[in-house]
Amino acid sequence: MAVSSIELLNVTKWYPSKLGRRYVLNNVSLRLPKGRDIAIMGANGAGKSTLLRMLGRTDFPNRGTINNPFKTSWPLGLSGGTQGSMSGRENTQFVCRIYGVKRSEVIEAFVQEFSGIGDNFELPVKSYSSGMRSKFSFALSMAFDFEVYLIDEVLAVGDQSFQRKCREALEEKRELANILLVAHSAKKMKQHCDYGLVIHQGKISTYEDIDEAIHIYKRL
């Protein structure tokens, strides 16, 4: 049967520690509603970014299955999704090849202009500050049309002008796509999302009402 929404089936994710396995998710099964903009909430270390990476196929569960039928961006945030030894331009050209774009000049120009990193576009990404990496990663993702955008705190990066540009770009993309957003700001979650996930002690609770989700999250 064809999958029409993102599904987690008995997903367990853990990391080794000096005290044994630290579980981020423990036997979680759920289906994310199609066509919703979803806020992912939880205390620091609860596993929000890990979940985002697994949904973006840059990390994988120890057990269980994640079915994601949608064209999904890499997680946008401080960790980015780039090769540090390559320049911003080279990373952009590489991603263009992955997505079958034969002439990358237009996308290169867009990424350099949108990110506002100037001549640093020609330097290795590993030399960028965390803010520059976030701006570059966000700009690179906005250059492509995805069905789902994964966003990890990047809306708080940069000055007010860049944040406004981010909001405007997201609003334009949301006409045809949806977002999964990790953020600590209730204002940003309410501004961009209409459905909530709360991760706590290896489990995920889902909420149709974003205000209810935020209320639960604030009590953790």
C-alpha positions as CSV (number, residue, x, y, z in Angstrom):
1,M,0.0,0.0,0.0
2,A,1.4,3.4,-0.9
3,V,2.4,5.7,2.0
4,S,0.7,9.0,1.8
5,S,2.1,10.5,5.0
6,I,5.2,10.3,7.2
7,E,5.1,7.3,9.4
8,L,7.2,6.1,12.4
9,L,6.8,2.4,13.0
10,N,8.3,1.1,16.3
11,V,11.1,3.5,16.1
12,T,13.9,3.3,18.7
13,K,16.9,5.6,18.7
14,W,19.6,5.5,21.4
15,Y,23.2,6.8,21.9
16,P,25.9,5.1,24.0
17,S,26.9,6.9,27.1
18,K,29.1,6.2,30.2
19,L,25.8,5.2,32.0
20,G,24.7,2.9,29.2
21,R,22.3,3.6,26.4
22,R,20.6,7.0,26.4
23,Y,17.2,6.6,24.6
24,V,16.0,9.5,22.5
25,L,13.0,7.6,21.2
26,N,11.8,4.3,22.6
27,N,9.4,2.2,20.4
28,V,7.5,5.1,19.0
29,S,4.8,4.6,16.3
30,L,2.8,7.5,14.9
31,R,1.6,9.0,11.6
32,L,2.2,12.7,10.9
33,P,-0.9,14.4,9.4
34,K,-0.4,15.4,5.7
35,G,-0.7,19.1,4.8
36,R,0.1,20.4,8.3
37,D,2.9,22.7,9.5
38,I,4.3,20.9,12.6
39,A,6.2,22.3,15.6
40,I,8.5,19.8,17.3
41,M,8.9,20.6,21.0
42,G,10.8,19.2,24.0
43,A,13.3,20.0,26.7
44,N,17.0,20.4,25.8
45,G,18.4,17.0,24.9
46,A,14.9,15.4,24.4
47,G,15.8,14.5,20.8
48,K,14.1,17.2,18.7
49,S,17.1,17.6,16.3
50,T,17.7,13.9,16.2
51,L,14.1,13.3,15.1
52,L,14.5,16.0,12.4
53,R,17.7,14.4,11.1
54,M,16.0,11.0,10.9
55,L,13.0,12.5,9.0
56,G,15.6,14.1,6.6
57,R,17.4,10.8,6.2
58,T,20.7,12.1,7.5
59,D,20.4,9.8,10.6
60,F,18.7,6.5,11.2
61,P,16.9,4.7,14.0
62,N,18.6,1.7,15.8
63,R,15.3,-0.2,15.4
64,G,12.1,0.4,13.5
65,T,11.2,2.1,10.3
66,I,10.6,5.6,9.1
67,N,8.5,5.9,5.9
68,N,8.8,9.4,4.3
69,P,7.3,9.6,0.8
70,F,7.9,13.3,0.4
71,K,10.7,15.3,-1.2
72,T,12.2,16.6,2.0
73,S,14.9,19.1,2.6
74,W,18.0,18.4,4.8
75,P,17.6,19.8,8.3
76,L,18.3,23.6,8.3
77,G,20.1,24.7,11.3
78,L,23.5,25.0,12.9
79,S,24.6,21.6,11.8
80,G,23.8,22.3,8.2
81,G,24.1,19.5,5.6
82,T,27.2,20.6,3.9
83,Q,30.8,19.3,3.2
84,G,33.1,21.5,5.3
85,S,36.1,21.3,3.0
86,M,34.2,22.5,0.0
87,S,33.3,26.1,-0.6
88,G,29.8,27.5,-0.5
89,R,29.8,27.6,-4.3
90,E,31.1,24.0,-4.6
91,N,28.5,22.8,-2.1
92,T,25.8,24.5,-4.1
93,Q,27.0,22.9,-7.3
94,F,27.2,19.5,-5.6
95,V,23.6,19.7,-4.4
96,C,22.5,20.8,-7.9
97,R,24.0,17.7,-9.3
98,I,22.2,15.6,-6.7
99,Y,18.9,17.1,-7.8
100,G,19.6,16.9,-11.5
101,V,20.2,20.6,-12.1
102,K,22.6,20.7,-15.1
103,R,23.1,24.5,-15.1
104,S,23.6,25.7,-11.6
105,E,24.6,29.4,-12.3
106,V,21.1,30.8,-11.4
107,I,20.9,28.8,-8.2
108,E,24.5,29.8,-7.2
109,A,23.7,33.5,-7.7
110,F,20.5,33.1,-5.6
111,V,22.3,31.3,-2.7
112,Q,25.1,33.9,-2.6
113,E,22.7,36.8,-2.7
114,F,20.1,35.4,-0.3
115,S,22.6,34.3,2.3
116,G,24.4,37.6,2.3
117,I,27.8,36.0,2.9
118,G,29.5,37.8,0.1
119,D,33.0,36.6,-0.9
120,N,32.8,33.9,1.8
121,F,30.8,32.0,-0.8
122,E,34.2,31.0,-2.3
123,L,35.7,29.8,1.0
124,P,35.4,26.4,2.7
125,V,32.2,26.1,4.7
126,K,34.2,24.9,7.7
127,S,35.6,28.4,7.9
128,Y,32.1,29.9,8.4
129,S,30.8,31.0,11.7
130,S,27.7,29.1,13.0
131,G,25.5,32.0,11.9
132,M,27.0,32.1,8.4
133,R,26.6,28.3,8.1
134,S,22.9,28.6,9.0
135,K,22.3,31.5,6.6
136,F,24.1,29.5,3.8
137,S,22.1,26.3,4.6
138,F,18.8,28.2,4.7
139,A,19.5,30.0,1.4
140,L,20.6,26.7,-0.3
141,S,17.4,25.0,0.7
142,M,15.2,27.9,-0.4
143,A,16.8,27.5,-3.9
144,F,15.0,24.2,-4.4
145,D,11.3,23.2,-4.3
146,F,10.7,20.6,-1.6
147,E,7.4,19.2,-0.3
148,V,8.6,19.3,3.3
149,Y,11.1,21.7,4.8
150,L,12.9,20.7,8.0
151,I,13.9,23.7,10.1
152,D,16.0,23.6,13.3
153,E,16.1,26.9,15.1
154,V,17.4,28.8,12.0
155,L,14.6,31.4,12.2
156,A,16.5,33.0,15.1
157,V,19.7,33.5,13.1
158,G,21.0,36.8,11.8
159,D,19.8,40.3,12.1
160,Q,16.2,41.5,11.7
161,S,16.6,42.0,8.0
162,F,17.7,38.4,7.4
163,Q,15.0,37.0,9.7
164,R,12.4,39.0,7.8
165,K,13.8,37.5,4.5
166,C,13.5,34.0,6.0
167,R,9.9,34.6,7.0
168,E,9.0,35.9,3.6
169,A,10.7,33.0,1.8
170,L,9.0,30.4,4.1
171,E,5.6,32.0,3.5
172,E,6.1,31.7,-0.3
173,K,7.2,28.1,0.0
174,R,4.3,27.2,2.3
175,E,1.8,27.9,-0.6
176,L,2.9,24.5,-2.0
177,A,4.8,22.9,0.9
178,N,4.8,22.2,4.6
179,I,7.4,22.7,7.4
180,L,8.5,20.8,10.4
181,L,10.0,23.3,12.8
182,V,12.1,22.9,15.9
183,A,12.0,26.2,17.9
184,H,12.0,27.3,21.6
185,S,10.0,30.4,20.8
186,A,6.2,30.0,21.3
187,K,5.7,33.0,19.2
188,K,7.5,31.5,16.2
189,M,5.8,28.1,16.7
190,K,2.3,29.8,16.7
191,Q,3.3,32.0,13.7
192,H,4.4,29.1,11.5
193,C,2.7,25.9,12.8
194,D,-0.8,24.5,13.3
195,Y,0.1,21.1,14.8
196,G,2.4,20.1,17.7
197,L,4.7,17.2,18.7
198,V,6.1,17.1,22.2
199,I,9.0,14.7,22.9
200,H,9.5,13.6,26.5
201,Q,11.3,10.7,28.0
202,G,11.6,8.8,24.7
203,K,7.9,9.2,23.7
204,I,6.1,11.6,21.4
205,S,2.7,13.1,22.1
206,T,0.7,14.7,19.3
207,Y,-1.6,17.7,19.5
208,E,-4.1,19.0,16.9
209,D,-4.2,22.3,18.9
210,I,-0.8,24.1,18.7
211,D,-1.7,26.1,21.9
212,E,-2.3,22.9,23.8
213,A,1.0,21.5,22.6
214,I,2.8,24.7,23.7
215,H,1.1,24.6,27.1
216,I,2.3,21.0,27.7
217,Y,5.8,21.9,26.5
218,K,6.1,24.8,28.9
219,R,5.3,22.5,31.8
220,L,8.1,20.1,31.1
